[in-house]
Amino acid sequence: MFARGGQPLFRGIVVQKLKSWIRAIGLPAEEFSGHSLRRGGATSGLVAGLTEAEIMKLGRWKTNTYLRYQAPPNRFMGALSAKLVGADSSTRIN
């Protein structure tokens, strides 16, 4: 999708490519910004099991503000709920 021949992939290149695709399907590209890529990156990192330090490094965050961008998908939340329900009853608070 964003092949760069082994070269680093920079945000500006990705945003430019996405905007060209958005225009190609007839949507107003000016209504799109690269900001949603940060949210998607933080969420993808969470789902992939990256550590806090790894997510912060990839997003170039210097603080844990990335936490505001994470929006776990429903399937991820469902798996967490199932894990909680399956927890040993001796660890539950009554």
PDB file of N, CA, C and O in Angstrom:
ATOM      1  N   MET A   1       0.828  -1.187   0.000  1.00  0.00           N
ATOM      2  CA  MET A   1       0.000   0.000   0.000  1.00  0.00           C
ATOM      3  C   MET A   1       0.872   1.250   0.000  1.00  0.00           C
ATOM      4  O   MET A   1       0.616   2.182  -0.763  1.00  0.00           O
ATOM      5  N   PHE A   2       1.884   1.279   0.835  1.00  0.00           N
ATOM      6  CA  PHE A   2       2.762   2.438   0.922  1.00  0.00           C
ATOM      7  C   PHE A   2       4.217   2.025   0.723  1.00  0.00           C
ATOM      8  O   PHE A   2       5.094   2.479   1.458  1.00  0.00           O
ATOM      9  N   ALA A   3       4.477   1.176  -0.255  1.00  0.00           N
ATOM     10  CA  ALA A   3       5.831   0.689  -0.475  1.00  0.00           C
ATOM     11  C   ALA A   3       6.774   1.849  -0.777  1.00  0.00           C
ATOM     12  O   ALA A   3       6.471   2.724  -1.588  1.00  0.00           O
ATOM     13  N   ARG A   4       7.923   1.832  -0.105  1.00  0.00           N
ATOM     14  CA  ARG A   4       8.909   2.891  -0.293  1.00  0.00           C
ATOM     15  C   ARG A   4      10.294   2.305  -0.548  1.00  0.00           C
ATOM     16  O   ARG A   4      11.299   2.980  -0.326  1.00  0.00           O
ATOM     17  N   GLY A   5      10.361   1.062  -1.009  1.00  0.00           N
ATOM     18  CA  GLY A   5      11.637   0.452  -1.317  1.00  0.00           C
ATOM     19  C   GLY A   5      12.581   0.375  -0.135  1.00  0.00           C
ATOM     20  O   GLY A   5      13.783   0.594  -0.285  1.00  0.00           O
ATOM     21  N   GLY A   6      12.051   0.064   1.040  1.00  0.00           N
ATOM     22  CA  GLY A   6      12.884  -0.056   2.221  1.00  0.00           C
ATOM     23  C   GLY A   6      13.222   1.266   2.890  1.00  0.00           C
ATOM     24  O   GLY A   6      13.935   1.287   3.893  1.00  0.00           O
ATOM     25  N   GLN A   7      12.722   2.362   2.350  1.00  0.00           N
ATOM     26  CA  GLN A   7      12.983   3.678   2.928  1.00  0.00           C
ATOM     27  C   GLN A   7      11.968   3.973   4.031  1.00  0.00           C
ATOM     28  O   GLN A   7      10.866   3.426   4.007  1.00  0.00           O
ATOM     29  N   PRO A   8      12.318   4.831   5.003  1.00  0.00           N
ATOM     30  CA  PRO A   8      11.353   5.202   6.050  1.00  0.00           C
ATOM     31  C   PRO A   8      10.097   5.820   5.448  1.00  0.00           C
ATOM     32  O   PRO A   8      10.153   6.521   4.438  1.00  0.00           O
ATOM     33  N   LEU A   9       8.994   5.554   6.074  1.00  0.00           N
ATOM     34  CA  LEU A   9       7.712   6.085   5.624  1.00  0.00           C
ATOM     35  C   LEU A   9       7.354   7.272   6.509  1.00  0.00           C
ATOM     36  O   LEU A   9       7.119   7.108   7.706  1.00  0.00           O
ATOM     37  N   PHE A  10       7.314   8.449   5.935  1.00  0.00           N
ATOM     38  CA  PHE A  10       7.039   9.658   6.697  1.00  0.00           C
ATOM     39  C   PHE A  10       5.566  10.024   6.630  1.00  0.00           C
ATOM     40  O   PHE A  10       4.889   9.758   5.637  1.00  0.00           O
ATOM     41  N   ARG A  11       5.081  10.634   7.698  1.00  0.00           N
ATOM     42  CA  ARG A  11       3.675  11.012   7.831  1.00  0.00           C
ATOM     43  C   ARG A  11       3.189  11.813   6.635  1.00  0.00           C
ATOM     44  O   ARG A  11       2.111  11.534   6.111  1.00  0.00           O
ATOM     45  N   GLY A  12       3.957  12.800   6.190  1.00  0.00           N
ATOM     46  CA  GLY A  12       3.544  13.648   5.075  1.00  0.00           C
ATOM     47  C   GLY A  12       3.284  12.863   3.805  1.00  0.00           C
ATOM     48  O   GLY A  12       2.357  13.169   3.055  1.00  0.00           O
ATOM     49  N   ILE A  13       4.097  11.858   3.567  1.00  0.00           N
ATOM     50  CA  ILE A  13       3.925  11.018   2.375  1.00  0.00           C
ATOM     51  C   ILE A  13       2.630  10.226   2.479  1.00  0.00           C
ATOM     52  O   ILE A  13       1.877  10.119   1.510  1.00  0.00           O
ATOM     53  N   VAL A  14       2.379   9.677   3.649  1.00  0.00           N
ATOM     54  CA  VAL A  14       1.163   8.892   3.864  1.00  0.00           C
ATOM     55  C   VAL A  14      -0.076   9.775   3.706  1.00  0.00           C
ATOM     56  O   VAL A  14      -1.029   9.391   3.029  1.00  0.00           O
ATOM     57  N   VAL A  15      -0.067  10.945   4.323  1.00  0.00           N
ATOM     58  CA  VAL A  15      -1.217  11.856   4.240  1.00  0.00           C
ATOM     59  C   VAL A  15      -1.456  12.267   2.790  1.00  0.00           C
ATOM     60  O   VAL A  15      -2.600  12.294   2.334  1.00  0.00           O
ATOM     61  N   GLN A  16      -0.401  12.582   2.075  1.00  0.00           N
ATOM     62  CA  GLN A  16      -0.527  12.979   0.671  1.00  0.00           C
ATOM     63  C   GLN A  16      -1.156  11.856  -0.151  1.00  0.00           C
ATOM     64  O   GLN A  16      -2.048  12.104  -0.962  1.00  0.00           O
ATOM     65  N   LYS A  17      -0.696  10.628   0.055  1.00  0.00           N
ATOM     66  CA  LYS A  17      -1.229   9.477  -0.683  1.00  0.00           C
ATOM     67  C   LYS A  17      -2.698   9.239  -0.330  1.00  0.00           C
ATOM     68  O   LYS A  17      -3.522   9.011  -1.216  1.00  0.00           O
ATOM     69  N   LEU A  18      -3.020   9.293   0.944  1.00  0.00           N
ATOM     70  CA  LEU A  18      -4.417   9.099   1.356  1.00  0.00           C
ATOM     71  C   LEU A  18      -5.330  10.164   0.772  1.00  0.00           C
ATOM     72  O   LEU A  18      -6.437   9.863   0.325  1.00  0.00           O
ATOM     73  N   LYS A  19      -4.867  11.409   0.774  1.00  0.00           N
ATOM     74  CA  LYS A  19      -5.688  12.485   0.205  1.00  0.00           C
ATOM     75  C   LYS A  19      -5.922  12.277  -1.288  1.00  0.00           C
ATOM     76  O   LYS A  19      -6.996  12.590  -1.801  1.00  0.00           O
ATOM     77  N   SER A  20      -4.918  11.749  -1.982  1.00  0.00           N
ATOM     78  CA  SER A  20      -5.124  11.494  -3.416  1.00  0.00           C
ATOM     79  C   SER A  20      -6.162  10.395  -3.615  1.00  0.00           C
ATOM     80  O   SER A  20      -6.971  10.470  -4.541  1.00  0.00           O
ATOM     81  N   TRP A  21      -6.149   9.375  -2.759  1.00  0.00           N
ATOM     82  CA  TRP A  21      -7.160   8.318  -2.851  1.00  0.00           C
ATOM     83  C   TRP A  21      -8.542   8.851  -2.483  1.00  0.00           C
ATOM     84  O   TRP A  21      -9.538   8.482  -3.105  1.00  0.00           O
ATOM     85  N   ILE A  22      -8.602   9.711  -1.481  1.00  0.00           N
ATOM     86  CA  ILE A  22      -9.883  10.292  -1.071  1.00  0.00           C
ATOM     87  C   ILE A  22     -10.474  11.107  -2.220  1.00  0.00           C
ATOM     88  O   ILE A  22     -11.665  10.999  -2.512  1.00  0.00           O
ATOM     89  N   ARG A  23      -9.647  11.918  -2.869  1.00  0.00           N
ATOM     90  CA  ARG A  23     -10.099  12.695  -4.037  1.00  0.00           C
ATOM     91  C   ARG A  23     -10.563  11.772  -5.159  1.00  0.00           C
ATOM     92  O   ARG A  23     -11.562  12.045  -5.825  1.00  0.00           O
ATOM     93  N   ALA A  24      -9.835  10.683  -5.363  1.00  0.00           N
ATOM     94  CA  ALA A  24     -10.149   9.746  -6.446  1.00  0.00           C
ATOM     95  C   ALA A  24     -11.526   9.109  -6.293  1.00  0.00           C
ATOM     96  O   ALA A  24     -12.153   8.747  -7.288  1.00  0.00           O
ATOM     97  N   ILE A  25     -12.001   8.971  -5.065  1.00  0.00           N
ATOM     98  CA  ILE A  25     -13.336   8.393  -4.864  1.00  0.00           C
ATOM     99  C   ILE A  25     -14.406   9.473  -4.710  1.00  0.00           C
ATOM    100  O   ILE A  25     -15.556   9.178  -4.388  1.00  0.00           O
ATOM    101  N   GLY A  26     -14.012  10.727  -4.944  1.00  0.00           N
ATOM    102  CA  GLY A  26     -14.985  11.811  -4.980  1.00  0.00           C
ATOM    103  C   GLY A  26     -15.325  12.457  -3.657  1.00  0.00           C
ATOM    104  O   GLY A  26     -16.327  13.164  -3.555  1.00  0.00           O
ATOM    105  N   LEU A  27     -14.508  12.229  -2.639  1.00  0.00           N
ATOM    106  CA  LEU A  27     -14.762  12.860  -1.344  1.00  0.00           C
ATOM    107  C   LEU A  27     -13.868  14.082  -1.185  1.00  0.00           C
ATOM    108  O   LEU A  27     -12.817  14.170  -1.819  1.00  0.00           O
ATOM    109  N   PRO A  28     -14.283  15.026  -0.340  1.00  0.00           N
ATOM    110  CA  PRO A  28     -13.481  16.243  -0.134  1.00  0.00           C
ATOM    111  C   PRO A  28     -12.240  15.970   0.717  1.00  0.00           C
ATOM    112  O   PRO A  28     -12.344  15.840   1.937  1.00  0.00           O
ATOM    113  N   ALA A  29     -11.093  15.885   0.096  1.00  0.00           N
ATOM    114  CA  ALA A  29      -9.839  15.562   0.780  1.00  0.00           C
ATOM    115  C   ALA A  29      -9.454  16.613   1.811  1.00  0.00           C
ATOM    116  O   ALA A  29      -8.742  16.302   2.766  1.00  0.00           O
ATOM    117  N   GLU A  30      -9.907  17.846   1.640  1.00  0.00           N
ATOM    118  CA  GLU A  30      -9.543  18.901   2.595  1.00  0.00           C
ATOM    119  C   GLU A  30     -10.181  18.693   3.968  1.00  0.00           C
ATOM    120  O   GLU A  30      -9.787  19.336   4.941  1.00  0.00           O
ATOM    121  N   GLU A  31     -11.156  17.804   4.047  1.00  0.00           N
ATOM    122  CA  GLU A  31     -11.790  17.513   5.334  1.00  0.00           C
ATOM    123  C   GLU A  31     -11.028  16.432   6.107  1.00  0.00           C
ATOM    124  O   GLU A  31     -11.398  16.089   7.230  1.00  0.00           O
ATOM    125  N   PHE A  32      -9.989  15.913   5.516  1.00  0.00           N
ATOM    126  CA  PHE A  32      -9.188  14.875   6.157  1.00  0.00           C
ATOM    127  C   PHE A  32      -7.864  15.472   6.622  1.00  0.00           C
ATOM    128  O   PHE A  32      -7.268  16.306   5.941  1.00  0.00           O
ATOM    129  N   SER A  33      -7.418  15.028   7.796  1.00  0.00           N
ATOM    130  CA  SER A  33      -6.090  15.444   8.258  1.00  0.00           C
ATOM    131  C   SER A  33      -5.342  14.206   8.733  1.00  0.00           C
ATOM    132  O   SER A  33      -5.939  13.151   8.948  1.00  0.00           O
ATOM    133  N   GLY A  34      -4.082  14.341   8.887  1.00  0.00           N
ATOM    134  CA  GLY A  34      -3.274  13.224   9.348  1.00  0.00           C
ATOM    135  C   GLY A  34      -3.457  12.906  10.816  1.00  0.00           C
ATOM    136  O   GLY A  34      -2.905  11.922  11.309  1.00  0.00           O
ATOM    137  N   HIS A  35      -4.223  13.723  11.524  1.00  0.00           N
ATOM    138  CA  HIS A  35      -4.409  13.516  12.964  1.00  0.00           C
ATOM    139  C   HIS A  35      -5.010  12.140  13.263  1.00  0.00           C
ATOM    140  O   HIS A  35      -4.648  11.498  14.249  1.00  0.00           O
ATOM    141  N   SER A  36      -5.925  11.698  12.409  1.00  0.00           N
ATOM    142  CA  SER A  36      -6.551  10.403  12.659  1.00  0.00           C
ATOM    143  C   SER A  36      -5.546   9.267  12.546  1.00  0.00           C
ATOM    144  O   SER A  36      -5.779   8.183  13.079  1.00  0.00           O
ATOM    145  N   LEU A  37      -4.424   9.501  11.856  1.00  0.00           N
ATOM    146  CA  LEU A  37      -3.376   8.480  11.777  1.00  0.00           C
ATOM    147  C   LEU A  37      -2.744   8.256  13.144  1.00  0.00           C
ATOM    148  O   LEU A  37      -2.350   7.136  13.468  1.00  0.00           O
ATOM    149  N   ARG A  38      -2.644   9.306  13.942  1.00  0.00           N
ATOM    150  CA  ARG A  38      -2.085   9.164  15.293  1.00  0.00           C
ATOM    151  C   ARG A  38      -3.019   8.317  16.149  1.00  0.00           C
ATOM    152  O   ARG A  38      -2.571   7.437  16.884  1.00  0.00           O
ATOM    153  N   ARG A  39      -4.294   8.582  16.052  1.00  0.00           N
ATOM    154  CA  ARG A  39      -5.272   7.800  16.819  1.00  0.00           C
ATOM    155  C   ARG A  39      -5.232   6.333  16.385  1.00  0.00           C
ATOM    156  O   ARG A  39      -5.213   5.425  17.216  1.00  0.00           O
ATOM    157  N   GLY A  40      -5.220   6.126  15.090  1.00  0.00           N
ATOM    158  CA  GLY A  40      -5.155   4.762  14.574  1.00  0.00           C
ATOM    159  C   GLY A  40      -3.875   4.054  14.976  1.00  0.00           C
ATOM    160  O   GLY A  40      -3.882   2.863  15.285  1.00  0.00           O
ATOM    161  N   GLY A  41      -2.777   4.794  14.971  1.00  0.00           N
ATOM    162  CA  GLY A  41      -1.499   4.207  15.366  1.00  0.00           C
ATOM    163  C   GLY A  41      -1.478   3.810  16.833  1.00  0.00           C
ATOM    164  O   GLY A  41      -0.980   2.741  17.187  1.00  0.00           O
ATOM    165  N   ALA A  42      -2.018   4.668  17.681  1.00  0.00           N
ATOM    166  CA  ALA A  42      -2.063   4.363  19.118  1.00  0.00           C
ATOM    167  C   ALA A  42      -2.961   3.155  19.379  1.00  0.00           C
ATOM    168  O   ALA A  42      -2.629   2.284  20.183  1.00  0.00           O
ATOM    169  N   THR A  43      -4.099   3.114  18.691  1.00  0.00           N
ATOM    170  CA  THR A  43      -5.023   1.994  18.858  1.00  0.00           C
ATOM    171  C   THR A  43      -4.412   0.706  18.321  1.00  0.00           C
ATOM    172  O   THR A  43      -4.512  -0.340  18.961  1.00  0.00           O
ATOM    173  N   SER A  44      -3.784   0.774  17.156  1.00  0.00           N
ATOM    174  CA  SER A  44      -3.152  -0.416  16.581  1.00  0.00           C
ATOM    175  C   SER A  44      -2.045  -0.938  17.485  1.00  0.00           C
ATOM    176  O   SER A  44      -1.876  -2.148  17.641  1.00  0.00           O
ATOM    177  N   GLY A  45      -1.299  -0.025  18.076  1.00  0.00           N
ATOM    178  CA  GLY A  45      -0.248  -0.426  18.998  1.00  0.00           C
ATOM    179  C   GLY A  45      -0.803  -1.145  20.209  1.00  0.00           C
ATOM    180  O   GLY A  45      -0.240  -2.142  20.662  1.00  0.00           O
ATOM    181  N   LEU A  46      -1.904  -0.642  20.731  1.00  0.00           N
ATOM    182  CA  LEU A  46      -2.567  -1.268  21.876  1.00  0.00           C
ATOM    183  C   LEU A  46      -3.014  -2.685  21.517  1.00  0.00           C
ATOM    184  O   LEU A  46      -2.737  -3.633  22.251  1.00  0.00           O
ATOM    185  N   VAL A  47      -3.700  -2.821  20.396  1.00  0.00           N
ATOM    186  CA  VAL A  47      -4.225  -4.122  19.979  1.00  0.00           C
ATOM    187  C   VAL A  47      -3.088  -5.099  19.688  1.00  0.00           C
ATOM    188  O   VAL A  47      -3.212  -6.296  19.949  1.00  0.00           O
ATOM    189  N   ALA A  48      -1.982  -4.589  19.148  1.00  0.00           N
ATOM    190  CA  ALA A  48      -0.841  -5.451  18.818  1.00  0.00           C
ATOM    191  C   ALA A  48      -0.039  -5.845  20.045  1.00  0.00           C
ATOM    192  O   ALA A  48       0.857  -6.685  19.960  1.00  0.00           O
ATOM    193  N   GLY A  49      -0.358  -5.240  21.195  1.00  0.00           N
ATOM    194  CA  GLY A  49       0.335  -5.596  22.424  1.00  0.00           C
ATOM    195  C   GLY A  49       1.650  -4.864  22.626  1.00  0.00           C
ATOM    196  O   GLY A  49       2.496  -5.313  23.400  1.00  0.00           O
ATOM    197  N   LEU A  50       1.835  -3.735  21.936  1.00  0.00           N
ATOM    198  CA  LEU A  50       3.059  -2.957  22.141  1.00  0.00           C
ATOM    199  C   LEU A  50       3.090  -2.390  23.556  1.00  0.00           C
ATOM    200  O   LEU A  50       2.047  -2.144  24.161  1.00  0.00           O
ATOM    201  N   THR A  51       4.278  -2.189  24.066  1.00  0.00           N
ATOM    202  CA  THR A  51       4.415  -1.578  25.382  1.00  0.00           C
ATOM    203  C   THR A  51       4.137  -0.090  25.278  1.00  0.00           C
ATOM    204  O   THR A  51       4.112   0.479  24.186  1.00  0.00           O
ATOM    205  N   GLU A  52       3.929   0.528  26.423  1.00  0.00           N
ATOM    206  CA  GLU A  52       3.710   1.975  26.463  1.00  0.00           C
ATOM    207  C   GLU A  52       4.896   2.704  25.827  1.00  0.00           C
ATOM    208  O   GLU A  52       4.713   3.642  25.051  1.00  0.00           O
ATOM    209  N   ALA A  53       6.100   2.268  26.162  1.00  0.00           N
ATOM    210  CA  ALA A  53       7.306   2.906  25.614  1.00  0.00           C
ATOM    211  C   ALA A  53       7.359   2.771  24.093  1.00  0.00           C
ATOM    212  O   ALA A  53       7.753   3.714  23.407  1.00  0.00           O
ATOM    213  N   GLU A  54       6.972   1.624  23.562  1.00  0.00           N
ATOM    214  CA  GLU A  54       6.993   1.422  22.115  1.00  0.00           C
ATOM    215  C   GLU A  54       5.968   2.297  21.408  1.00  0.00           C
ATOM    216  O   GLU A  54       6.259   2.887  20.368  1.00  0.00           O
ATOM    217  N   ILE A  55       4.769   2.381  21.975  1.00  0.00           N
ATOM    218  CA  ILE A  55       3.725   3.225  21.375  1.00  0.00           C
ATOM    219  C   ILE A  55       4.170   4.681  21.394  1.00  0.00           C
ATOM    220  O   ILE A  55       4.009   5.405  20.413  1.00  0.00           O
ATOM    221  N   MET A  56       4.733   5.099  22.526  1.00  0.00           N
ATOM    222  CA  MET A  56       5.186   6.485  22.630  1.00  0.00           C
ATOM    223  C   MET A  56       6.297   6.776  21.627  1.00  0.00           C
ATOM    224  O   MET A  56       6.327   7.849  21.023  1.00  0.00           O
ATOM    225  N   LYS A  57       7.192   5.842  21.452  1.00  0.00           N
ATOM    226  CA  LYS A  57       8.298   6.047  20.510  1.00  0.00           C
ATOM    227  C   LYS A  57       7.784   6.135  19.081  1.00  0.00           C
ATOM    228  O   LYS A  57       8.182   7.028  18.332  1.00  0.00           O
ATOM    229  N   LEU A  58       6.901   5.213  18.697  1.00  0.00           N
ATOM    230  CA  LEU A  58       6.371   5.218  17.335  1.00  0.00           C
ATOM    231  C   LEU A  58       5.585   6.491  17.024  1.00  0.00           C
ATOM    232  O   LEU A  58       5.651   7.014  15.912  1.00  0.00           O
ATOM    233  N   GLY A  59       4.846   6.983  18.010  1.00  0.00           N
ATOM    234  CA  GLY A  59       4.047   8.191  17.803  1.00  0.00           C
ATOM    235  C   GLY A  59       4.774   9.476  18.143  1.00  0.00           C
ATOM    236  O   GLY A  59       4.216  10.565  18.011  1.00  0.00           O
ATOM    237  N   ARG A  60       6.020   9.351  18.580  1.00  0.00           N
ATOM    238  CA  ARG A  60       6.832  10.494  18.993  1.00  0.00           C
ATOM    239  C   ARG A  60       6.158  11.296  20.114  1.00  0.00           C
ATOM    240  O   ARG A  60       6.239  12.524  20.151  1.00  0.00           O
ATOM    241  N   TRP A  61       5.488  10.572  21.030  1.00  0.00           N
ATOM    242  CA  TRP A  61       4.910  11.216  22.190  1.00  0.00           C
ATOM    243  C   TRP A  61       5.970  11.289  23.279  1.00  0.00           C
ATOM    244  O   TRP A  61       6.719  10.335  23.486  1.00  0.00           O
ATOM    245  N   LYS A  62       6.032  12.401  23.962  1.00  0.00           N
ATOM    246  CA  LYS A  62       6.982  12.565  25.061  1.00  0.00           C
ATOM    247  C   LYS A  62       6.305  12.323  26.416  1.00  0.00           C
ATOM    248  O   LYS A  62       6.973  12.164  27.438  1.00  0.00           O
ATOM    249  N   THR A  63       4.981  12.300  26.403  1.00  0.00           N
ATOM    250  CA  THR A  63       4.207  12.014  27.608  1.00  0.00           C
ATOM    251  C   THR A  63       3.189  10.929  27.262  1.00  0.00           C
ATOM    252  O   THR A  63       3.130  10.470  26.122  1.00  0.00           O
ATOM    253  N   ASN A  64       2.399  10.526  28.234  1.00  0.00           N
ATOM    254  CA  ASN A  64       1.407   9.483  27.975  1.00  0.00           C
ATOM    255  C   ASN A  64       0.106  10.033  27.379  1.00  0.00           C
ATOM    256  O   ASN A  64      -0.945   9.407  27.521  1.00  0.00           O
ATOM    257  N   THR A  65       0.161  11.173  26.726  1.00  0.00           N
ATOM    258  CA  THR A  65      -1.048  11.723  26.094  1.00  0.00           C
ATOM    259  C   THR A  65      -1.608  10.801  25.022  1.00  0.00           C
ATOM    260  O   THR A  65      -2.769  10.933  24.634  1.00  0.00           O
ATOM    261  N   TYR A  66      -0.790   9.868  24.540  1.00  0.00           N
ATOM    262  CA  TYR A  66      -1.281   8.921  23.543  1.00  0.00           C
ATOM    263  C   TYR A  66      -2.487   8.148  24.069  1.00  0.00           C
ATOM    264  O   TYR A  66      -3.305   7.666  23.286  1.00  0.00           O
ATOM    265  N   LEU A  67      -2.600   8.029  25.397  1.00  0.00           N
ATOM    266  CA  LEU A  67      -3.717   7.293  25.984  1.00  0.00           C
ATOM    267  C   LEU A  67      -5.070   7.876  25.574  1.00  0.00           C
ATOM    268  O   LEU A  67      -6.062   7.153  25.483  1.00  0.00           O
ATOM    269  N   ARG A  68      -5.104   9.181  25.328  1.00  0.00           N
ATOM    270  CA  ARG A  68      -6.354   9.821  24.903  1.00  0.00           C
ATOM    271  C   ARG A  68      -6.768   9.388  23.506  1.00  0.00           C
ATOM    272  O   ARG A  68      -7.937   9.511  23.139  1.00  0.00           O
ATOM    273  N   TYR A  69      -5.829   8.888  22.732  1.00  0.00           N
ATOM    274  CA  TYR A  69      -6.112   8.514  21.351  1.00  0.00           C
ATOM    275  C   TYR A  69      -6.513   7.064  21.197  1.00  0.00           C
ATOM    276  O   TYR A  69      -7.055   6.682  20.160  1.00  0.00           O
ATOM    277  N   GLN A  70      -6.262   6.261  22.190  1.00  0.00           N
ATOM    278  CA  GLN A  70      -6.557   4.841  22.048  1.00  0.00           C
ATOM    279  C   GLN A  70      -8.049   4.584  22.149  1.00  0.00           C
ATOM    280  O   GLN A  70      -8.715   5.008  23.093  1.00  0.00           O
ATOM    281  N   ALA A  71      -8.549   3.884  21.153  1.00  0.00           N
ATOM    282  CA  ALA A  71      -9.959   3.501  21.123  1.00  0.00           C
ATOM    283  C   ALA A  71     -10.019   2.028  20.753  1.00  0.00           C
ATOM    284  O   ALA A  71     -10.135   1.690  19.575  1.00  0.00           O
ATOM    285  N   PRO A  72      -9.944   1.149  21.743  1.00  0.00           N
ATOM    286  CA  PRO A  72      -9.918  -0.284  21.432  1.00  0.00           C
ATOM    287  C   PRO A  72     -11.154  -0.719  20.658  1.00  0.00           C
ATOM    288  O   PRO A  72     -12.269  -0.339  21.016  1.00  0.00           O
ATOM    289  N   PRO A  73     -10.976  -1.517  19.593  1.00  0.00           N
ATOM    290  CA  PRO A  73     -12.129  -2.012  18.840  1.00  0.00           C
ATOM    291  C   PRO A  73     -12.974  -2.935  19.699  1.00  0.00           C
ATOM    292  O   PRO A  73     -12.490  -3.502  20.679  1.00  0.00           O
ATOM    293  N   ASN A  74     -14.231  -3.082  19.331  1.00  0.00           N
ATOM    294  CA  ASN A  74     -15.169  -3.900  20.105  1.00  0.00           C
ATOM    295  C   ASN A  74     -14.662  -5.318  20.315  1.00  0.00           C
ATOM    296  O   ASN A  74     -14.841  -5.880  21.396  1.00  0.00           O
ATOM    297  N   ARG A  75     -14.023  -5.916  19.288  1.00  0.00           N
ATOM    298  CA  ARG A  75     -13.550  -7.299  19.442  1.00  0.00           C
ATOM    299  C   ARG A  75     -12.478  -7.392  20.518  1.00  0.00           C
ATOM    300  O   ARG A  75     -12.379  -8.402  21.215  1.00  0.00           O
ATOM    301  N   PHE A  76     -11.673  -6.339  20.654  1.00  0.00           N
ATOM    302  CA  PHE A  76     -10.636  -6.307  21.675  1.00  0.00           C
ATOM    303  C   PHE A  76     -11.284  -6.185  23.052  1.00  0.00           C
ATOM    304  O   PHE A  76     -10.883  -6.873  23.991  1.00  0.00           O
ATOM    305  N   MET A  77     -12.276  -5.322  23.173  1.00  0.00           N
ATOM    306  CA  MET A  77     -12.964  -5.147  24.443  1.00  0.00           C
ATOM    307  C   MET A  77     -13.724  -6.415  24.819  1.00  0.00           C
ATOM    308  O   MET A  77     -13.803  -6.775  25.994  1.00  0.00           O
ATOM    309  N   GLY A  78     -14.284  -7.091  23.811  1.00  0.00           N
ATOM    310  CA  GLY A  78     -14.979  -8.349  24.073  1.00  0.00           C
ATOM    311  C   GLY A  78     -14.037  -9.404  24.625  1.00  0.00           C
ATOM    312  O   GLY A  78     -14.403 -10.154  25.530  1.00  0.00           O
ATOM    313  N   ALA A  79     -12.829  -9.465  24.088  1.00  0.00           N
ATOM    314  CA  ALA A  79     -11.833 -10.423  24.570  1.00  0.00           C
ATOM    315  C   ALA A  79     -11.433 -10.110  26.009  1.00  0.00           C
ATOM    316  O   ALA A  79     -11.231 -11.021  26.812  1.00  0.00           O
ATOM    317  N   LEU A  80     -11.319  -8.825  26.336  1.00  0.00           N
ATOM    318  CA  LEU A  80     -10.990  -8.443  27.714  1.00  0.00           C
ATOM    319  C   LEU A  80     -12.118  -8.833  28.664  1.00  0.00           C
ATOM    320  O   LEU A  80     -11.877  -9.327  29.765  1.00  0.00           O
ATOM    321  N   SER A  81     -13.366  -8.600  28.216  1.00  0.00           N
ATOM    322  CA  SER A  81     -14.516  -8.969  29.048  1.00  0.00           C
ATOM    323  C   SER A  81     -14.562 -10.471  29.278  1.00  0.00           C
ATOM    324  O   SER A  81     -14.823 -10.928  30.391  1.00  0.00           O
ATOM    325  N   ALA A  82     -14.307 -11.239  28.221  1.00  0.00           N
ATOM    326  CA  ALA A  82     -14.302 -12.699  28.352  1.00  0.00           C
ATOM    327  C   ALA A  82     -13.204 -13.152  29.301  1.00  0.00           C
ATOM    328  O   ALA A  82     -13.394 -14.092  30.072  1.00  0.00           O
ATOM    329  N   LYS A  83     -12.073 -12.494  29.247  1.00  0.00           N
ATOM    330  CA  LYS A  83     -10.972 -12.824  30.147  1.00  0.00           C
ATOM    331  C   LYS A  83     -11.375 -12.555  31.596  1.00  0.00           C
ATOM    332  O   LYS A  83     -11.054 -13.338  32.490  1.00  0.00           O
ATOM    333  N   LEU A  84     -12.068 -11.461  31.820  1.00  0.00           N
ATOM    334  CA  LEU A  84     -12.523 -11.107  33.164  1.00  0.00           C
ATOM    335  C   LEU A  84     -13.537 -12.124  33.678  1.00  0.00           C
ATOM    336  O   LEU A  84     -13.458 -12.555  34.828  1.00  0.00           O
ATOM    337  N   VAL A  85     -14.479 -12.504  32.838  1.00  0.00           N
ATOM    338  CA  VAL A  85     -15.504 -13.463  33.234  1.00  0.00           C
ATOM    339  C   VAL A  85     -14.877 -14.818  33.556  1.00  0.00           C
ATOM    340  O   VAL A  85     -15.349 -15.532  34.440  1.00  0.00           O
ATOM    341  N   GLY A  86     -13.822 -15.163  32.841  1.00  0.00           N
ATOM    342  CA  GLY A  86     -13.169 -16.447  33.059  1.00  0.00           C
ATOM    343  C   GLY A  86     -12.160 -16.430  34.186  1.00  0.00           C
ATOM    344  O   GLY A  86     -11.493 -17.435  34.435  1.00  0.00           O
ATOM    345  N   ALA A  87     -12.036 -15.300  34.876  1.00  0.00           N
ATOM    346  CA  ALA A  87     -11.049 -15.194  35.962  1.00  0.00           C
ATOM    347  C   ALA A  87     -11.398 -16.151  37.099  1.00  0.00           C
ATOM    348  O   ALA A  87     -12.570 -16.451  37.327  1.00  0.00           O
ATOM    349  N   ASP A  88     -10.414 -16.611  37.785  1.00  0.00           N
ATOM    350  CA  ASP A  88     -10.574 -17.508  38.933  1.00  0.00           C
ATOM    351  C   ASP A  88     -11.481 -16.833  39.956  1.00  0.00           C
ATOM    352  O   ASP A  88     -11.251 -15.682  40.329  1.00  0.00           O
ATOM    353  N   SER A  89     -12.503 -17.540  40.407  1.00  0.00           N
ATOM    354  CA  SER A  89     -13.478 -16.960  41.340  1.00  0.00           C
ATOM    355  C   SER A  89     -12.835 -16.543  42.666  1.00  0.00           C
ATOM    356  O   SER A  89     -13.384 -15.693  43.368  1.00  0.00           O
ATOM    357  N   SER A  90     -11.691 -17.119  43.023  1.00  0.00           N
ATOM    358  CA  SER A  90     -11.053 -16.762  44.278  1.00  0.00           C
ATOM    359  C   SER A  90     -10.446 -15.362  44.227  1.00  0.00           C
ATOM    360  O   SER A  90     -10.111 -14.787  45.263  1.00  0.00           O
ATOM    361  N   THR A  91     -10.306 -14.818  43.019  1.00  0.00           N
ATOM    362  CA  THR A  91      -9.729 -13.474  42.888  1.00  0.00           C
ATOM    363  C   THR A  91     -10.809 -12.408  42.755  1.00  0.00           C
ATOM    364  O   THR A  91     -10.502 -11.218  42.688  1.00  0.00           O
ATOM    365  N   ARG A  92     -12.069 -12.827  42.717  1.00  0.00           N
ATOM    366  CA  ARG A  92     -13.171 -11.857  42.546  1.00  0.00           C
ATOM    367  C   ARG A  92     -13.533 -11.225  43.887  1.00  0.00           C
ATOM    368  O   ARG A  92     -13.438 -11.848  44.944  1.00  0.00           O
ATOM    369  N   ILE A  93     -13.945  -9.981  43.801  1.00  0.00           N
ATOM    370  CA  ILE A  93     -14.427  -9.264  44.972  1.00  0.00           C
ATOM    371  C   ILE A  93     -15.943  -9.402  45.022  1.00  0.00           C
ATOM    372  O   ILE A  93     -16.621  -9.080  44.046  1.00  0.00           O
ATOM    373  N   ASN A  94     -16.484  -9.871  46.134  1.00  0.00           N
ATOM    374  CA  ASN A  94     -17.933 -10.044  46.264  1.00  0.00           C
ATOM    375  C   ASN A  94     -18.575  -8.875  46.932  1.00  0.00           C
ATOM    376  O   ASN A  94     -19.792  -8.863  47.119  1.00  0.00           O
TER     377      ASN A  94
END
